[in-house]
Amino acid sequence: MKAEPAASGAGIADEPDPRAEARADTHLMRSLLVGIFVFMTVYALYFARAFFMPVILAFLLALTLTPIVRLLRKRGIPEVVSATLLVLLSICVFASAGYLLSGPVIDLLNNTSSIGQQLTERLAQLRRPLERITQISHQVEQMTQTSQEPGIQKVAVAQSGILSAAASNILSAGTGLTIIFVLSLFLLASGTMFYEKIIQSFASLSEKKRAMRVVYDVEREISHYLLTVAIINAGLGTVIGLGLWALGMPNPLVWGVAAALLNFLPYVGALMTIVLVAIMALISFDTISYALLAPAFVLLCDIVEGQFVTPMVVGRRLEINAVAIFIAIAFWSWLWGFVGALMAVPLLVVVKVFCDHFDGLSHVGNFLAAQQTVVVVEEPTEEGGKAPA
């Protein structure tokens, strides 16, 4: 007589819970919406890069110069004046660098074929095992050329519109630079207006305080990081340029600027700088032993900067693991080319700082961090005290 209620209870337990199914459906729908949102965001960033690229660069430039504007405001200089002076100084630096680098860079691009030939000649002793293969390829090429009928003419298709394409690229680059500098000027001159608008969007006083703390902490950390890294990279480029000039390397200004820019790409940028300097040194100096001094000096500077200067100045808190760095560089270089690759790590730092300030995104910030944060949990002991777990 008592088994029937138990059996009926078991049958009720086996029935599906409508609330659990509703939660599962809601979770699935939320995941699908997030996936669609991410896909559409990547789609928009790729096809609207002419708009998003200068806008994001303007925000990064404004964040880089924000600590200087705040420091000058404490000294009594209005934000509009300091922002205008800093943006004008940035324009002058960019224009001067472009003017000084245009000639050597154009010469290097025009002489790429001769540079490759000279490099091949310098490395002749290292390619002796491949000489037989090279001779065979030349013989096959000669046989192919002699086997052609005399009546057949080669037709070369000339590309049209080269001048118009170059003019279009120059116009788009000028438009992008104008957007970057003008928008960064407005962002710097506006001061705390955007932060106040964000805080005013919250209702309660506690939410306003929390939003104010998060916004100012994020802005301070990102601005400090970008400005510090920019100064470190500029110093690294200066040291490398002066050292290569002392070694007699041609165009040391080009390699100093290249080292400063490529150092925004951790690991990859330093390797690219060393390889480029090694190639130019091999074709510029008479002996290979002396030519190896230039890339060795660049390697030494990169080791000192990466292992001592940057960790000591920036600190370990904003270090990012190498896997995330390589994924970010590959993604942004596919999305926006070389400019996107240079922006990859600063944008990754921005994402990490935002994730560290929100509990729901803490797992993302933990994944991006170079080392996992160890949290010490205190447990009560028998005597009533607390001991670390």
C-alpha positions as CSV (number, residue, x, y, z in Angstrom):
1,M,0.0,0.0,0.0
2,K,2.9,2.3,0.6
3,A,4.8,1.6,-2.6
4,E,2.4,3.4,-4.9
5,P,3.2,6.9,-3.7
6,A,6.9,6.2,-4.1
7,A,6.4,4.9,-7.6
8,S,4.3,7.9,-8.5
9,G,7.0,10.2,-7.0
10,A,9.6,8.5,-9.1
11,G,7.5,9.0,-12.2
12,I,7.2,12.7,-11.4
13,A,10.9,13.0,-11.0
14,D,11.6,11.5,-14.4
15,E,9.5,14.1,-16.1
16,P,11.4,17.0,-17.7
17,D,11.6,20.2,-15.8
18,P,10.1,23.1,-17.9
19,R,12.3,25.7,-16.0
20,A,15.5,23.8,-16.8
21,E,14.5,23.5,-20.4
22,A,13.7,27.2,-20.5
23,R,17.1,28.0,-19.0
24,A,18.9,25.8,-21.5
25,D,17.0,27.4,-24.4
26,T,17.8,30.9,-23.1
27,H,21.5,30.0,-22.7
28,L,21.6,28.5,-26.3
29,M,19.9,31.6,-27.7
30,R,22.3,33.9,-25.8
31,S,25.3,32.0,-27.2
32,L,23.9,32.2,-30.7
33,L,23.4,35.9,-30.4
34,V,26.9,36.4,-29.1
35,G,28.3,34.4,-32.0
36,I,26.3,36.4,-34.5
37,F,27.4,39.6,-32.9
38,V,31.1,38.7,-33.0
39,F,30.8,37.6,-36.6
40,M,29.0,40.8,-37.6
41,T,31.6,42.9,-35.7
42,V,34.5,41.2,-37.6
43,Y,32.6,41.6,-40.8
44,A,32.1,45.4,-40.2
45,L,35.7,45.9,-39.1
46,Y,37.0,44.3,-42.3
47,F,34.8,46.0,-44.8
48,A,34.7,49.3,-43.0
49,R,38.4,49.5,-42.1
50,A,38.7,52.9,-43.9
51,F,36.5,54.3,-41.2
52,F,37.4,52.2,-38.1
53,M,41.2,52.3,-38.5
54,P,41.7,56.1,-38.2
55,V,39.1,56.3,-35.5
56,I,40.8,53.6,-33.3
57,L,44.2,55.1,-34.0
58,A,42.9,58.5,-32.9
59,F,41.6,57.0,-29.6
60,L,44.9,55.3,-29.0
61,L,46.8,58.5,-29.7
62,A,44.5,60.4,-27.4
63,L,45.0,57.8,-24.6
64,T,48.8,58.0,-25.1
65,L,48.8,61.8,-24.7
66,T,46.2,62.0,-22.0
67,P,48.7,61.7,-19.0
68,I,50.7,64.7,-20.4
69,V,47.5,66.8,-20.8
70,R,46.5,65.9,-17.2
71,L,49.9,66.9,-15.9
72,L,49.8,70.2,-17.8
73,R,46.3,70.9,-16.4
74,K,47.7,70.5,-12.9
75,R,50.3,73.1,-13.8
76,G,47.5,75.6,-14.8
77,I,47.6,75.1,-18.6
78,P,44.0,74.6,-20.0
79,E,43.3,71.3,-21.7
80,V,42.5,73.0,-25.0
81,V,45.9,74.7,-25.2
82,S,47.9,71.6,-24.2
83,A,45.9,69.3,-26.5
84,T,46.4,71.7,-29.4
85,L,50.2,72.0,-28.7
86,L,50.6,68.2,-28.4
87,V,48.7,67.4,-31.6
88,L,50.7,70.0,-33.5
89,L,53.9,68.6,-32.1
90,S,52.8,65.1,-33.2
91,I,52.0,66.4,-36.7
92,C,55.4,68.0,-36.9
93,V,57.2,64.9,-35.7
94,F,55.2,62.7,-38.2
95,A,55.8,65.1,-41.1
96,S,59.5,65.5,-40.3
97,A,60.0,61.7,-40.0
98,G,58.1,61.2,-43.3
99,Y,60.3,63.8,-45.1
100,L,63.6,62.5,-43.7
101,L,62.7,58.8,-44.4
102,S,61.0,59.2,-47.8
103,G,64.3,59.4,-49.7
104,P,66.1,56.4,-48.1
105,V,63.0,54.3,-48.1
106,I,62.3,54.9,-51.8
107,D,66.0,54.1,-52.6
108,L,65.7,50.9,-50.7
109,L,62.5,49.9,-52.5
110,N,64.0,50.8,-55.9
111,N,67.2,48.8,-55.2
112,T,65.5,45.6,-53.9
113,S,66.7,43.6,-56.9
114,S,70.3,44.7,-56.6
115,I,70.2,44.2,-52.8
116,G,69.1,40.6,-53.4
117,Q,71.8,40.1,-56.0
118,Q,74.5,41.5,-53.7
119,L,73.2,39.3,-50.8
120,T,73.4,36.2,-53.0
121,E,77.0,37.0,-53.9
122,R,78.0,37.5,-50.3
123,L,76.5,34.2,-49.2
124,A,78.0,32.3,-52.2
125,Q,80.1,30.2,-49.9
126,L,77.0,29.0,-48.1
127,R,75.1,27.9,-51.2
128,R,77.7,25.7,-52.8
129,P,75.5,22.5,-52.4
130,L,72.8,24.3,-54.3
131,E,74.9,25.4,-57.2
132,R,74.2,22.2,-59.2
133,I,70.4,22.8,-58.9
134,T,70.8,26.4,-59.9
135,Q,72.8,25.4,-63.0
136,I,70.1,22.9,-64.0
137,S,67.4,25.5,-63.6
138,H,69.4,27.9,-65.8
139,Q,69.8,25.2,-68.5
140,V,66.1,24.4,-68.5
141,E,65.3,28.1,-68.9
142,Q,67.7,28.5,-71.8
143,M,66.2,25.4,-73.5
144,T,62.8,26.8,-73.1
145,Q,63.8,30.2,-74.6
146,T,65.6,28.6,-77.6
147,S,62.6,26.2,-78.3
148,Q,60.3,29.0,-79.0
149,E,59.3,29.6,-82.6
150,P,60.8,32.8,-84.2
151,G,57.4,33.9,-85.4
152,I,55.8,34.0,-81.9
153,Q,56.0,37.3,-80.1
154,K,55.7,37.8,-76.4
155,V,52.8,39.9,-75.4
156,A,53.1,41.9,-72.2
157,V,49.9,43.3,-70.6
158,A,50.5,46.7,-69.1
159,Q,48.6,47.7,-66.1
160,S,46.5,50.8,-66.5
161,G,45.6,53.2,-63.9
162,I,48.8,53.1,-61.9
163,L,48.9,56.9,-61.4
164,S,45.2,57.1,-60.5
165,A,45.6,54.2,-58.0
166,A,48.6,56.0,-56.4
167,A,46.7,59.2,-56.2
168,S,43.8,57.5,-54.6
169,N,46.0,55.8,-52.0
170,I,47.7,59.1,-51.2
171,L,44.3,60.8,-50.9
172,S,42.9,58.1,-48.6
173,A,46.1,58.2,-46.5
174,G,45.8,62.0,-46.1
175,T,42.2,61.7,-45.2
176,G,42.9,59.1,-42.6
177,L,45.7,61.1,-41.0
178,T,43.5,64.2,-40.9
179,I,40.8,62.1,-39.1
180,I,43.4,60.8,-36.6
181,F,44.8,64.1,-35.6
182,V,41.6,66.1,-35.6
183,L,39.6,63.5,-33.6
184,S,42.5,63.0,-31.2
185,L,42.5,66.8,-30.7
186,F,38.8,66.8,-29.9
187,L,39.2,63.9,-27.5
188,L,42.0,65.5,-25.6
189,A,40.4,68.9,-25.5
190,S,37.1,67.6,-24.2
191,G,38.7,66.6,-20.9
192,T,36.4,64.5,-18.7
193,M,33.2,65.2,-20.7
194,F,32.9,61.6,-22.0
195,Y,33.6,60.1,-18.6
196,E,30.9,62.4,-17.1
197,K,28.4,61.3,-19.8
198,I,29.1,57.7,-19.0
199,I,28.6,58.2,-15.3
200,Q,25.4,60.2,-15.7
201,S,23.8,57.2,-17.6
202,F,23.6,55.3,-14.3
203,A,20.7,55.8,-11.9
204,S,21.8,55.1,-8.3
205,L,24.7,56.8,-6.5
206,S,26.5,53.5,-5.8
207,E,26.5,52.7,-9.5
208,K,27.8,56.1,-10.4
209,K,30.6,55.7,-7.9
210,R,31.5,52.3,-9.2
211,A,31.3,53.4,-12.8
212,M,33.5,56.4,-12.1
213,R,36.1,54.3,-10.3
214,V,36.2,51.7,-13.2
215,V,36.3,54.4,-16.0
216,Y,39.1,56.4,-14.4
217,D,41.1,53.2,-13.4
218,V,40.9,51.8,-16.9
219,E,41.8,55.2,-18.5
220,R,44.7,55.7,-16.2
221,E,46.2,52.2,-16.6
222,I,45.8,52.2,-20.4
223,S,47.2,55.7,-20.8
224,H,50.1,55.0,-18.6
225,Y,50.9,51.8,-20.5
226,L,50.7,53.3,-23.9
227,L,52.7,56.4,-23.1
228,T,55.4,54.3,-21.3
229,V,55.7,51.8,-24.1
230,A,55.9,54.6,-26.7
231,I,58.7,56.3,-24.8
232,I,60.5,53.0,-24.3
233,N,60.2,52.2,-28.0
234,A,61.4,55.7,-29.0
235,G,64.4,55.3,-26.7
236,L,65.2,51.9,-28.2
237,G,65.0,53.2,-31.7
238,T,67.3,56.1,-30.7
239,V,69.9,53.8,-29.2
240,I,69.8,51.4,-32.1
241,G,70.0,54.3,-34.6
242,L,73.0,55.8,-32.9
243,G,74.8,52.5,-32.5
244,L,74.4,51.6,-36.1
245,W,75.6,55.1,-37.1
246,A,78.7,54.5,-35.0
247,L,79.3,51.1,-36.7
248,G,79.1,52.8,-40.1
249,M,75.7,51.3,-41.2
250,P,74.1,53.2,-44.0
251,N,70.7,54.9,-43.3
252,P,70.8,54.5,-39.5
253,L,67.8,56.7,-39.1
254,V,65.7,54.3,-41.2
255,W,66.7,51.3,-39.0
256,G,66.2,53.3,-35.8
257,V,62.6,54.3,-36.8
258,A,62.0,50.7,-38.0
259,A,63.2,49.3,-34.6
260,A,60.9,51.7,-32.7
261,L,57.8,50.8,-34.8
262,L,58.4,47.1,-35.0
263,N,59.0,46.9,-31.3
264,F,55.2,47.3,-30.9
265,L,55.1,43.7,-32.1
266,P,56.6,41.6,-29.3
267,Y,58.9,38.8,-30.5
268,V,58.0,39.2,-34.1
269,G,59.1,42.9,-34.4
270,A,62.6,42.3,-32.8
271,L,63.2,39.3,-35.1
272,M,62.2,41.4,-38.2
273,T,64.5,44.2,-37.2
274,I,67.5,41.8,-36.6
275,V,66.9,40.1,-40.0
276,L,66.6,43.4,-41.9
277,V,69.7,44.9,-40.3
278,A,71.7,41.7,-40.9
279,I,70.8,41.7,-44.6
280,M,71.8,45.4,-45.1
281,A,75.0,44.9,-43.0
282,L,76.1,41.9,-45.1
283,I,75.9,43.9,-48.3
284,S,77.3,47.1,-46.8
285,F,80.5,45.9,-45.1
286,D,83.5,44.1,-46.5
287,T,83.9,41.3,-44.0
288,I,81.1,39.1,-42.7
289,S,82.6,39.1,-39.2
290,Y,82.3,42.9,-39.0
291,A,78.8,42.8,-40.7
292,L,77.5,40.6,-37.9
293,L,78.3,43.3,-35.3
294,A,75.2,45.3,-36.4
295,P,72.6,42.5,-35.9
296,A,74.4,41.5,-32.7
297,F,74.1,45.0,-31.4
298,V,70.4,45.1,-32.2
299,L,69.9,41.8,-30.5
300,L,71.7,43.1,-27.4
301,C,69.5,46.2,-27.3
302,D,66.3,44.1,-27.7
303,I,67.3,41.7,-24.9
304,V,68.1,44.6,-22.5
305,E,64.8,46.3,-23.4
306,G,62.6,43.2,-23.2
307,Q,64.2,41.6,-20.1
308,F,65.1,44.6,-17.9
309,V,63.7,48.0,-19.0
310,T,60.1,47.2,-19.9
311,P,59.4,44.8,-16.9
312,M,61.0,47.3,-14.6
313,V,59.1,50.3,-15.9
314,V,55.8,48.9,-17.0
315,G,55.6,46.1,-14.4
316,R,54.4,42.5,-14.5
317,R,50.7,43.3,-14.1
318,L,50.0,44.1,-17.8
319,E,52.1,41.3,-19.2
320,I,50.2,39.2,-21.7
321,N,50.9,35.6,-22.6
322,A,52.7,34.8,-25.9
323,V,49.8,32.8,-27.3
324,A,47.4,35.6,-27.1
325,I,49.9,38.0,-28.5
326,F,50.6,35.9,-31.6
327,I,46.8,35.3,-32.2
328,A,46.1,39.0,-31.9
329,I,49.0,39.9,-34.3
330,A,47.8,37.3,-36.8
331,F,44.2,38.4,-36.5
332,W,44.7,42.2,-36.8
333,S,47.3,41.8,-39.6
334,W,44.8,39.8,-41.6
335,L,42.1,42.4,-40.8
336,W,44.0,45.6,-41.4
337,G,47.5,44.7,-42.6
338,F,50.7,46.1,-41.1
339,V,48.9,48.9,-39.3
340,G,46.6,46.4,-37.7
341,A,49.6,44.4,-36.6
342,L,51.1,47.4,-34.9
343,M,47.8,48.1,-33.1
344,A,47.3,44.5,-32.0
345,V,49.1,44.5,-28.7
346,P,47.8,48.0,-27.5
347,L,44.3,46.8,-28.3
348,L,44.9,43.6,-26.5
349,V,46.1,45.5,-23.4
350,V,42.9,47.6,-23.6
351,V,40.8,44.5,-23.6
352,K,42.7,42.9,-20.7
353,V,42.3,46.0,-18.5
354,F,38.6,46.2,-19.2
355,C,38.2,42.5,-18.4
356,D,40.1,42.8,-15.1
357,H,37.6,45.5,-13.9
358,F,34.5,43.4,-14.5
359,D,33.7,40.2,-12.7
360,G,31.9,38.6,-15.6
361,L,34.9,39.0,-17.8
362,S,37.6,38.1,-15.3
363,H,38.2,34.7,-16.9
364,V,39.1,36.4,-20.2
365,G,41.5,38.7,-18.4
366,N,43.0,35.6,-16.6
367,F,43.5,33.9,-20.0
368,L,45.2,36.9,-21.4
369,A,47.6,37.4,-18.5
370,A,51.1,36.0,-18.7
371,Q,50.9,34.4,-15.3
372,Q,47.8,33.2,-13.4
373,T,46.9,35.2,-10.4
374,V,47.1,33.1,-7.3
375,V,44.5,34.0,-4.7
376,V,45.3,33.2,-1.1
377,V,42.1,32.1,0.8
378,E,42.2,32.1,4.5
379,E,40.5,29.2,6.4
380,P,39.7,29.2,10.1
381,T,41.9,27.1,12.3
382,E,41.0,25.2,15.4
383,E,42.3,28.0,17.7
384,G,39.9,30.4,16.0
385,G,42.4,32.1,13.9
386,K,42.8,32.0,10.1
387,A,45.4,30.1,8.1
388,P,46.1,30.4,4.3
389,A,44.7,27.6,2.3
